[in-house]
C-alpha cells in the first residue's frame, strides 16, 4: 500500500485540476531517467540545478579521482535524486501556491484518489484565506467606557487596569 500527500491549489476550478497527489518514498523514474523525469514533472529549477550539479561533480571527479570515481559519484547523485525526487515535487508545488490538505493511501494512484474523495468533507472550490487586519486584542482607547462589561475594573491576572498605586 502506497501513501500519497494531497495538495490543493486554492481557488482552482472544481474539475480536479487543482488537486495533485504526490507519492511518498523512493521514485524509480527519477533514479532511472533523472533529467527526463525532472522535465516531465516540470521541475525547471531542479532541472537546472541538476544539470549544473552533475556536470560539475562529474568533471571534478573525473579530473581528480578518475573515471571509475566519476561513475560512482554519478550513481550516488542518481540515488539521491531517487530518494528526494518526490520531496522536490512537493517543494515546487508549495512554491506555486499549493497547500497540503491531506494524506491518503492506496495500491494505485486511482485507488488513493477514490479514497481521498470519499472522505472529502467540503467543496473543492475553497477561497483563499484573507489575512487578519484587525488587532487581536483591542486597545483600551478603542473600547468606549459605556461598552465595558460588568467588572471591567477588576484585576485581570497580574496587571491592574488602573496601574500602580501611588503614595505607598
DRENPA-40606 format. One record per residue: residue number from 1; residue in one letter; chain; x, y, z of N, C-alpha, C in turn. Coordinates in pm, 1 decimal. Layout:
BEGIN
NUM; A; A; X; Y; Z; X; Y; Z; X; Y; Z
...
***
This chain:
BEGIN
1; X; A; 84.6; -116.7; 0.0; 0.0; 0.0; 0.0; 89.5; 123.5; 0.0
2; X; A; 64.5; 213.1; -92.4; 143.2; 336.2; -103.8; 71.6; 450.6; -32.8
3; X; A; 149.9; 545.5; 14.6; 96.1; 662.9; 82.1; 121.0; 783.5; -7.2
4; X; A; 20.9; 869.7; -18.2; 27.1; 989.1; -101.5; -9.3; 1110.9; -17.8
5; X; A; 56.7; 1223.1; -45.1; 14.6; 1350.5; 12.2; -71.8; 1420.4; -91.2
6; X; A; -174.4; 1490.1; -44.5; -270.6; 1556.6; -132.4; -248.2; 1707.0; -121.4
7; X; A; -231.2; 1771.8; -236.3; -205.3; 1915.4; -241.9; -314.6; 1982.1; -323.1
8; X; A; -362.2; 2097.2; -274.1; -472.0; 2168.2; -338.2; -429.3; 2311.0; -369.0
9; X; A; -467.2; 2358.2; -486.3; -445.1; 2497.4; -524.2; -568.9; 2576.5; -487.2
10; X; A; -558.5; 2671.6; -393.1; -676.0; 2748.7; -352.5; -735.1; 2827.1; -470.4
11; X; A; -867.1; 2822.4; -480.5; -936.1; 2894.9; -585.6; -937.7; 2824.2; -719.7
12; X; A; -891.2; 2699.6; -726.4; -889.6; 2625.3; -852.2; -1031.7; 2581.4; -887.2
13; X; A; -1060.5; 2555.3; -1015.2; -1194.6; 2511.0; -1053.9; -1226.0; 2372.3; -997.6
14; X; A; -1353.9; 2335.9; -1002.3; -1399.7; 2210.5; -944.4; -1372.6; 2088.6; -1030.2
15; X; A; -1306.9; 2103.1; -1144.1; -1285.9; 1988.8; -1232.6; -1169.8; 1899.5; -1189.2
16; X; A; -1103.5; 1929.7; -1080.3; -997.6; 1844.6; -1027.4; -858.3; 1885.7; -1069.2
17; X; A; -843.6; 1990.8; -1148.7; -710.2; 2034.5; -1189.2; -630.7; 2092.6; -1073.3
18; X; A; -696.6; 2135.2; -970.1; -627.0; 2195.4; -856.7; -584.7; 2097.1; -750.1
19; X; A; -607.9; 1966.7; -770.6; -570.7; 1864.0; -673.4; -457.8; 1779.4; -732.0
20; X; A; -348.2; 1764.2; -656.4; -233.8; 1684.4; -700.5; -197.6; 1587.9; -588.6
21; X; A; -178.6; 1461.1; -623.9; -133.6; 1360.3; -529.2; 11.8; 1327.8; -559.2
22; X; A; 95.4; 1329.0; -455.2; 238.0; 1300.2; -469.4; 271.2; 1181.6; -380.3
23; X; A; 333.3; 1080.3; -438.5; 367.0; 958.1; -366.0; 479.8; 984.2; -266.4
24; X; A; 468.3; 921.5; -151.3; 575.2; 924.8; -52.0; 678.6; 819.5; -88.0
25; X; A; 803.4; 845.5; -58.7; 906.0; 743.2; -74.1; 989.8; 757.4; -199.7
26; X; A; 1055.8; 648.1; -234.3; 1153.0; 643.7; -342.5; 1084.7; 656.2; -478.2
27; X; A; 1149.6; 726.7; -571.1; 1096.7; 745.0; -706.2; 1189.7; 674.4; -805.9
28; X; A; 1144.8; 559.2; -856.6; 1224.6; 484.8; -954.2; 1239.9; 559.8; -1086.7
29; X; A; 1136.8; 629.5; -1136.9; 1158.8; 706.7; -1259.5; 1264.9; 815.5; -1242.5
30; X; A; 1271.0; 877.7; -1124.3; 1372.8; 979.6; -1100.3; 1512.4; 917.3; -1098.6
31; X; A; 1524.1; 795.6; -1050.4; 1652.4; 726.5; -1048.9; 1695.3; 690.2; -1191.2
32; X; A; 1605.3; 633.2; -1268.5; 1641.5; 580.8; -1400.0; 1649.5; 688.6; -1508.1
33; X; A; 1561.1; 787.3; -1503.1; 1552.3; 887.9; -1609.6; 1560.9; 1028.0; -1550.2
34; X; A; 1667.9; 1059.1; -1483.0; 1679.0; 1178.1; -1399.6; 1631.9; 1306.8; -1468.5
35; X; A; 1702.6; 1354.7; -1567.3; 1667.2; 1484.0; -1625.8; 1538.7; 1474.9; -1707.4
36; X; A; 1507.6; 1359.6; -1764.8; 1381.0; 1342.9; -1837.3; 1264.4; 1349.0; -1738.5
37; X; A; 1280.3; 1285.1; -1622.2; 1175.5; 1287.8; -1520.1; 1155.5; 1429.5; -1467.1
38; X; A; 1264.8; 1502.2; -1444.0; 1253.9; 1639.8; -1395.9; 1182.3; 1728.6; -1497.6
39; X; A; 1211.6; 1710.5; -1624.9; 1144.7; 1789.6; -1728.5; 998.4; 1747.9; -1741.8
40; X; A; 968.8; 1619.2; -1734.4; 831.1; 1571.1; -1745.7; 744.2; 1625.9; -1632.3
41; X; A; 800.4; 1632.5; -1511.9; 726.9; 1685.3; -1395.6; 730.4; 1837.1; -1388.9
42; X; A; 795.3; 1900.6; -1484.8; 807.0; 2047.2; -1492.8; 873.5; 2107.3; -1369.9
43; X; A; 977.9; 2043.8; -1325.3; 1056.9; 2091.5; -1212.7; 1177.1; 2166.1; -1269.6
44; X; A; 1153.6; 2284.8; -1322.9; 1253.9; 2356.1; -1401.5; 1372.7; 2401.9; -1318.3
45; X; A; 1347.9; 2453.1; -1198.9; 1458.7; 2497.0; -1113.6; 1544.5; 2376.8; -1075.6
46; X; A; 1479.3; 2268.4; -1038.8; 1552.9; 2147.1; -1003.2; 1628.9; 2091.3; -1123.1
47; X; A; 1571.1; 2100.9; -1242.0; 1638.8; 2053.4; -1362.7; 1766.1; 2133.8; -1388.7
48; X; A; 1757.2; 2264.8; -1377.3; 1876.0; 2347.9; -1396.1; 1983.6; 2318.3; -1293.9
49; X; A; 1942.8; 2304.4; -1167.9; 2039.3; 2270.3; -1063.2; 2097.2; 2130.9; -1084.4
50; X; A; 2013.4; 2036.8; -1131.0; 2059.0; 1900.1; -1154.8; 2164.9; 1895.1; -1264.1
51; X; A; 2140.0; 1963.1; -1374.2; 2235.9; 1963.4; -1485.4; 2367.4; 2027.9; -1441.4
52; X; A; 2357.2; 2139.0; -1369.9; 2478.5; 2205.6; -1321.9; 2554.9; 2121.4; -1222.3
53; X; A; 2484.3; 2061.5; -1126.9; 2549.8; 1980.8; -1024.3; 2615.3; 1856.4; -1083.4
54; X; A; 2544.1; 1786.0; -1169.4; 2603.0; 1664.4; -1227.6; 2720.7; 1697.0; -1318.3
55; X; A; 2713.9; 1809.4; -1389.0; 2825.2; 1848.5; -1475.5; 2950.1; 1877.9; -1393.5
56; X; A; 2932.7; 1957.3; -1289.6; 3047.6; 1996.7; -1207.5; 3105.0; 1876.1; -1133.1
57; X; A; 3019.8; 1796.2; -1071.3; 3067.7; 1681.3; -994.6; 3135.5; 1580.1; -1086.6
58; X; A; 3076.9; 1553.1; -1201.4; 3137.8; 1456.7; -1294.5; 3272.4; 1506.1; -1345.9
59; X; A; 3279.2; 1634.0; -1379.1; 3404.7; 1690.5; -1428.8; 3514.2; 1683.8; -1322.6
60; X; A; 3480.9; 1730.6; -1201.4; 3580.4; 1731.8; -1094.5; 3621.2; 1591.0; -1052.6
61; X; A; 3527.0; 1499.5; -1045.2; 3559.5; 1362.7; -1005.0; 3645.4; 1293.7; -1109.8
62; X; A; 3616.3; 1318.2; -1236.8; 3696.7; 1254.9; -1342.3; 3838.1; 1310.3; -1344.2
63; X; A; 3853.4; 1441.6; -1325.6; 3986.6; 1503.4; -1328.3; 4071.1; 1465.6; -1207.7
64; X; A; 4008.2; 1455.4; -1091.1; 4087.7; 1432.8; -970.2; 4094.9; 1285.4; -928.6
65; X; A; 3987.7; 1209.3; -948.2; 3982.9; 1073.9; -895.5; 3982.2; 965.3; -1002.1
66; X; A; 3951.9; 1001.0; -1124.0; 3948.7; 901.5; -1230.8; 3807.4; 872.1; -1277.8
67; X; A; 3799.8; 792.8; -1384.4; 3672.2; 763.7; -1447.9; 3581.1; 678.6; -1359.0
68; X; A; 3636.2; 581.3; -1287.9; 3555.1; 496.2; -1201.4; 3490.6; 576.3; -1089.1
69; X; A; 3567.0; 667.6; -1031.1; 3513.7; 751.7; -923.8; 3405.3; 845.3; -977.9
70; X; A; 3421.8; 894.1; -1099.8; 3319.3; 979.0; -1159.8; 3189.9; 901.6; -1180.2
71; X; A; 3202.1; 774.0; -1219.8; 3082.5; 691.7; -1235.9; 3014.7; 666.1; -1101.4
72; X; A; 3092.7; 643.9; -996.3; 3035.0; 623.8; -863.3; 2966.5; 750.6; -812.4
73; X; A; 3027.6; 865.8; -837.2; 2966.3; 992.4; -797.0; 2835.9; 1015.3; -872.7
74; X; A; 2835.0; 982.4; -1000.1; 2712.9; 995.9; -1079.3; 2603.4; 903.7; -1027.0
75; X; A; 2639.6; 781.2; -993.4; 2543.3; 687.5; -936.9; 2490.1; 737.7; -802.6
76; X; A; 2577.5; 793.9; -721.1; 2535.0; 848.4; -591.9; 2437.2; 963.7; -610.9
77; X; A; 2462.0; 1049.5; -710.2; 2369.4; 1159.2; -737.3; 2235.3; 1107.0; -788.1
78; X; A; 2238.2; 1001.7; -870.9; 2113.8; 941.0; -919.7; 2033.2; 886.0; -801.8
79; X; A; 2100.9; 817.7; -708.5; 2032.7; 765.1; -590.3; 1974.0; 877.1; -505.6
80; X; A; 2048.3; 984.3; -490.9; 1998.6; 1098.9; -415.0; 1871.7; 1155.2; -478.1
81; X; A; 1870.2; 1167.8; -609.9; 1750.2; 1217.4; -677.3; 1635.5; 1118.0; -661.9
82; X; A; 1663.6; 989.7; -663.8; 1559.1; 890.5; -642.6; 1494.9; 902.2; -505.3
83; X; A; 1576.4; 927.9; -403.8; 1522.9; 940.4; -268.1; 1452.7; 1074.4; -246.3
84; X; A; 1499.7; 1180.0; -308.5; 1446.4; 1313.8; -282.6; 1354.8; 1367.1; -392.6
85; X; A; 1331.3; 1292.3; -497.9; 1253.7; 1341.2; -612.2; 1113.4; 1385.7; -576.2
86; X; A; 1041.5; 1304.6; -500.0; 904.4; 1341.5; -463.7; 900.9; 1459.2; -367.1
87; X; A; 1001.9; 1473.1; -283.5; 1009.5; 1589.9; -196.2; 1034.5; 1716.7; -277.7
88; X; A; 1111.8; 1705.4; -384.2; 1133.5; 1819.8; -473.3; 1001.4; 1859.1; -540.1
89; X; A; 919.9; 1760.0; -576.7; 787.5; 1789.7; -633.6; 700.8; 1864.7; -532.8
90; X; A; 701.3; 1821.9; -406.1; 622.6; 1890.3; -302.7; 670.7; 2033.8; -282.9
91; X; A; 801.3; 2052.9; -283.4; 858.1; 2186.8; -268.3; 813.7; 2276.9; -383.8
92; X; A; 816.2; 2224.6; -506.0; 774.9; 2301.7; -622.1; 625.8; 2335.2; -615.2
93; X; A; 543.9; 2240.5; -572.4; 401.2; 2268.7; -557.8; 376.9; 2377.2; -453.3
94; X; A; 450.5; 2373.3; -343.1; 436.5; 2476.1; -239.4; 476.6; 2613.5; -293.2
95; X; A; 579.5; 2618.8; -376.9; 620.7; 2745.8; -436.9; 514.9; 2800.3; -531.7
96; X; A; 437.4; 2711.4; -593.9; 332.2; 2753.1; -686.2; 203.4; 2791.8; -614.6
97; X; A; 197.5; 2776.5; -484.1; 80.1; 2816.8; -408.2; -7.9; 2702.5; -361.6
98; X; A; 30.1; 2580.3; -390.2; -47.9; 2465.8; -343.7; -27.6; 2450.3; -193.9
99; X; A; -129.2; 2396.6; -127.7; -115.2; 2367.2; 14.8; -153.3; 2222.0; 38.7
100; X; A; -86.7; 2161.3; 133.9; -112.5; 2020.6; 165.2; -241.0; 2011.9; 245.8
101; X; A; -337.5; 1933.3; 195.5; -468.3; 1924.8; 260.8; -497.8; 1786.9; 317.4
102; X; A; -411.8; 1690.3; 292.4; -440.9; 1559.3; 346.8; -340.8; 1454.2; 304.7
103; X; A; -362.8; 1335.6; 358.7; -281.8; 1218.2; 327.4; -379.2; 1105.2; 297.4
104; X; A; -347.2; 1025.7; 197.2; -430.8; 912.2; 161.5; -342.2; 794.9; 123.0
105; X; A; -402.8; 680.1; 107.3; -325.2; 561.9; 70.8; -403.3; 478.3; -28.0
106; X; A; -331.7; 393.0; -99.2; -393.1; 303.5; -195.2; -286.6; 224.9; -268.2
107; X; A; -326.7; 113.6; -327.2; -229.4; 34.1; -402.1; -196.4; 98.6; -536.2
108; X; A; -287.5; 179.9; -589.7; -262.6; 256.5; -712.2; -300.9; 401.6; -687.9
109; X; A; -261.7; 486.7; -780.0; -296.6; 628.6; -769.5; -448.1; 647.3; -775.6
110; X; A; -515.6; 573.0; -861.4; -660.9; 586.0; -874.9; -732.8; 545.7; -746.6
111; X; A; -686.2; 439.0; -683.8; -747.7; 396.3; -558.0; -725.0; 499.9; -448.7
112; X; A; -606.1; 559.1; -444.8; -577.9; 663.1; -345.5; -666.2; 785.3; -368.7
113; X; A; -685.9; 824.2; -494.6; -775.2; 936.3; -524.9; -917.4; 906.0; -480.0
114; X; A; -964.6; 785.5; -509.9; -1100.6; 746.6; -472.0; -1116.9; 751.2; -320.5
115; X; A; -1019.9; 699.0; -248.3; -1027.3; 701.0; -101.1; -1026.3; 843.9; -47.5
116; X; A; -946.7; 928.2; -107.4; -940.4; 1066.4; -59.6; -1073.8; 1137.5; -81.0
117; X; A; -1131.9; 1123.4; -200.1; -1255.6; 1195.2; -229.5; -1376.4; 1134.8; -158.3
118; X; A; -1367.8; 1009.9; -116.1; -1474.1; 953.1; -33.1; -1478.3; 1019.4; 104.0
119; X; A; -1363.8; 1057.7; 156.0; -1356.5; 1122.1; 287.4; -1362.8; 1273.9; 279.1
120; X; A; -1354.8; 1330.5; 162.1; -1351.0; 1476.1; 145.8; -1482.1; 1534.3; 193.4
121; X; A; -1477.8; 1624.7; 291.2; -1600.0; 1673.5; 354.1; -1633.7; 1818.5; 321.7
122; X; A; -1569.3; 1876.5; 225.0; -1600.8; 2014.2; 188.4; -1591.7; 2028.9; 38.0
123; X; A; -1645.8; 2137.4; -11.9; -1642.6; 2158.4; -156.2; -1500.0; 2188.0; -200.2
124; X; A; -1472.7; 2160.6; -325.4; -1338.5; 2181.4; -377.3; -1309.1; 2327.7; -405.7
125; X; A; -1412.6; 2409.4; -419.2; -1392.6; 2549.8; -451.5; -1371.4; 2627.2; -321.8
126; X; A; -1249.3; 2631.3; -275.4; -1215.5; 2694.8; -149.0; -1150.2; 2829.2; -178.5
127; X; A; -1206.3; 2933.2; -121.4; -1148.7; 3066.3; -139.8; -1023.2; 3077.7; -54.6
128; X; A; -924.9; 3153.2; -101.6; -804.2; 3170.7; -20.8; -835.5; 3246.1; 108.1
129; X; A; -761.5; 3215.0; 211.3; -781.4; 3279.6; 339.6; -738.4; 3425.0; 333.2
130; X; A; -820.8; 3509.9; 390.9; -788.3; 3651.4; 396.8; -705.1; 3678.2; 522.7
131; X; A; -605.8; 3765.2; 513.7; -527.4; 3795.8; 633.8; -610.0; 3875.0; 734.1
132; X; A; -578.1; 3858.2; 860.2; -647.1; 3927.5; 967.3; -592.9; 4068.8; 976.8
133; X; A; -678.8; 4167.5; 953.0; -635.2; 4307.4; 955.6; -663.1; 4374.4; 1090.0
134; X; A; -763.4; 4326.2; 1163.0; -797.2; 4386.0; 1291.4; -701.4; 4334.7; 1398.5
135; X; A; -674.2; 4417.1; 1499.6; -587.1; 4368.4; 1607.3; -657.0; 4257.5; 1685.4
136; X; A; -577.8; 4166.8; 1735.4; -633.9; 4055.1; 1810.0; -689.9; 4103.0; 1943.3
137; X; A; -615.3; 4186.1; 2014.5; -660.7; 4241.6; 2141.8; -693.1; 4389.0; 2120.0
138; X; A; -815.8; 4432.3; 2146.7; -847.3; 4574.7; 2127.2; -772.8; 4660.2; 2228.8
139; X; A; -736.9; 4777.4; 2185.4; -668.2; 4870.7; 2274.4; -767.8; 4929.7; 2372.2
140; X; A; -717.7; 4984.9; 2481.6; -805.8; 5044.1; 2582.8; -885.3; 5159.9; 2527.7
141; X; A; -821.2; 5242.9; 2449.5; -889.9; 5359.7; 2396.7; -992.1; 5322.3; 2290.3
142; X; A; -979.1; 5205.6; 2231.5; -1071.3; 5164.3; 2126.9; -1207.1; 5124.3; 2183.7
143; X; A; -1213.8; 5085.7; 2312.8; -1339.6; 5044.6; 2374.1; -1396.1; 5163.8; 2450.3
144; X; A; -1516.8; 5201.2; 2417.7; -1581.5; 5313.7; 2486.2; -1617.5; 5272.0; 2628.3
145; X; A; -1617.6; 5365.9; 2725.5; -1648.6; 5331.0; 2863.7; -1788.8; 5273.1; 2879.7
146; X; A; -1884.7; 5316.2; 2797.0; -2021.4; 5265.1; 2809.6; -2030.4; 5119.5; 2764.0
147; X; A; -1934.7; 5073.2; 2683.9; -1939.5; 4937.5; 2630.9; -1862.9; 4838.4; 2717.3
148; X; A; -1800.7; 4884.0; 2823.8; -1723.2; 4793.6; 2908.1; -1817.5; 4698.6; 2980.9
149; X; A; -1780.7; 4572.9; 2989.1; -1865.3; 4477.4; 3060.6; -1859.9; 4500.4; 3210.7
150; X; A; -1952.6; 4437.0; 3279.9; -1956.9; 4448.5; 3426.0; -1828.8; 4389.0; 3482.3
151; X; A; -1770.7; 4458.3; 3576.1; -1647.7; 4410.8; 3637.6; -1525.3; 4441.5; 3554.3
152; X; A; -1533.1; 4541.5; 3465.3; -1421.3; 4573.0; 3377.6; -1305.5; 4634.2; 3454.5
153; X; A; -1329.8; 4688.2; 3572.7; -1222.9; 4748.2; 3651.9; -1154.1; 4645.2; 3740.9
154; X; A; -1198.7; 4521.2; 3733.6; -1135.3; 4415.9; 3812.2; -996.1; 4387.7; 3757.8
155; X; A; -917.3; 4325.7; 3839.2; -781.4; 4291.5; 3800.3; -784.5; 4165.9; 3715.6
156; X; A; -714.4; 4170.5; 3603.6; -702.0; 4055.0; 3514.6; -558.6; 4006.2; 3524.2
157; X; A; -539.8; 3890.3; 3585.1; -405.0; 3838.2; 3601.2; -327.3; 3924.1; 3698.5
158; X; A; -206.2; 3962.7; 3660.9; -120.8; 4043.9; 3747.1; -118.6; 4190.2; 3705.3
159; X; A; -203.4; 4227.0; 3609.2; -198.3; 4362.3; 3556.0; -325.7; 4437.9; 3592.0
160; X; A; -321.4; 4522.4; 3694.9; -441.5; 4600.6; 3729.3; -464.9; 4706.0; 3620.9
161; X; A; -593.9; 4735.5; 3598.2; -627.8; 4829.1; 3493.1; -588.0; 4972.5; 3530.2
162; X; A; -596.0; 5006.6; 3658.2; -566.6; 5143.9; 3698.9; -417.5; 5171.8; 3704.4
163; X; A; -334.2; 5072.3; 3697.3; -190.5; 5094.4; 3704.3; -139.3; 5085.0; 3846.9
164; X; A; -14.0; 5115.5; 3866.9; 42.2; 5103.3; 4001.4; -11.8; 5212.3; 4094.4
165; X; A; -24.2; 5178.8; 4222.6; -71.6; 5275.4; 4321.8; 39.8; 5371.7; 4357.4
166; X; A; 0.2; 5496.6; 4376.0; 97.7; 5597.6; 4414.6; 86.4; 5627.1; 4562.6
167; X; A; 192.7; 5668.5; 4617.2; 192.1; 5709.5; 4756.9; 219.7; 5595.6; 4854.0
168; X; A; 267.1; 5482.2; 4807.5; 297.5; 5376.9; 4903.3; 444.4; 5369.6; 4930.9
***
